[in-house]
Structure formats: structure tokens, C-alpha cells
């Protein structure tokens, strides 16, 4: 009998299966972290847009220029005058 160095087909198959499982687990972890990062970015963008909109409505010159004579339906929480706009409750 010859002394042959190397691995058998079964050993190689098992090691490749283990590596495949580890790669899939790591891929799932990265996918989850990227999804969470995107969610945080979208929330920050929404908050920034909300703040910009509130600043626009609270600037008399901008409000008067863009909304003069318009009628709004709804509930005004801040009690803002809207400078010539009608706010219908």
C-alpha cells in the first residue's frame, strides 16, 4: 500500500458544507445590519423634512408668499395665524 497524502472526497465535502453555512450566517447578519441602517437613515430624513416644513410655516414672509388666500382644513395645534390664510376647523 502506498502512503498517499491528501484529503478524501468526504472530508472536502464536509468542510465545504461548513464553510457554506458560515457564509450564509454572516450574509444574514450583514443584510440585517444594512436594513437597520437604512431604516435609521429614512427616519432621520423624515425628521429633517418635518423640521424644515415647520420652519417654513413659522416664517411669516415665506408663509405669506406661498399660502396667502388659501384655505386649510384641519386642526391647528400651534395656533399659528398663517398671515392671511383661512384655517377652517
C-alpha positions in Angstrom: 0.0 0.0 0.0 1.2 3.4 -0.9 1.2 6.3 1.6 -0.8 9.0 -0.1 -1.1 12.5 1.4 -4.3 14.5 0.9 -7.9 14.6 1.8 -10.7 12.3 0.9 -13.8 13.5 -1.0 -16.0 13.2 2.1 -13.6 15.4 4.1 -13.6 18.1 1.4 -17.4 17.9 1.1 -18.0 18.3 4.8 -15.5 21.2 5.0 -17.2 23.0 2.1 -20.7 22.5 3.7 -19.4 24.0 6.9 -18.0 27.0 5.1 -21.2 27.5 3.1 -23.3 27.5 6.4 -20.9 30.1 7.9 -21.0 32.3 4.8 -24.8 32.2 4.8 -25.0 33.2 8.5 -22.6 36.1 8.0 -24.5 37.2 5.0 -27.8 37.3 7.0 -26.1 39.3 9.7 -24.8 41.9 7.2 -28.2 42.1 5.5 -30.0 42.8 8.8 -27.5 45.4 9.8 -27.8 47.2 6.4 -31.6 47.1 6.7 -31.4 48.7 10.1 -29.0 51.4 8.9 -31.4 52.2 6.0 -34.3 52.5 8.4 -32.4 54.9 10.7 -31.4 57.0 7.6 -35.0 57.2 6.5 -36.2 58.2 9.9 -33.6 61.0 10.1 -34.6 62.2 6.6 -38.3 62.3 7.6 -37.5 64.2 10.8 -35.4 66.7 8.9 -38.2 67.2 6.3 -40.7 67.7 9.2 -38.5 70.3 10.8 -38.0 72.2 7.5 -41.7 72.2 6.9 -42.4 73.6 10.4 -39.8 76.3 9.9 -41.4 77.2 6.6 -44.8 77.6 8.2 -43.4 79.6 11.0 -41.6 82.1 8.8 -44.2 84.9 8.1 -42.6 86.1 4.8 -42.5 82.6 3.3 -45.9 81.7 4.5 -47.5 84.8 3.2 -45.8 84.4 -0.2 -46.8 80.8 -0.7 -50.0 80.4 1.2 -51.8 83.8 1.1 -55.5 83.4 0.5 -55.5 79.6 0.8 -58.0 77.7 2.9 -56.8 74.8 5.1 -59.0 72.2 6.7 -57.9 70.5 9.9 -56.7 71.2 13.4 -54.0 73.8 14.1 -52.1 72.6 17.1 -49.6 75.6 17.2 -52.2 78.4 16.9 -50.3 79.9 14.0 -52.0 82.7 12.2 -51.0 81.8 8.7 -50.9 85.5 7.8 -54.0 86.0 5.7 -54.8 82.3 5.2 -58.1 80.9 6.4 -57.8 77.9 8.6 -61.1 76.0 8.9 -61.6 73.8 11.9 
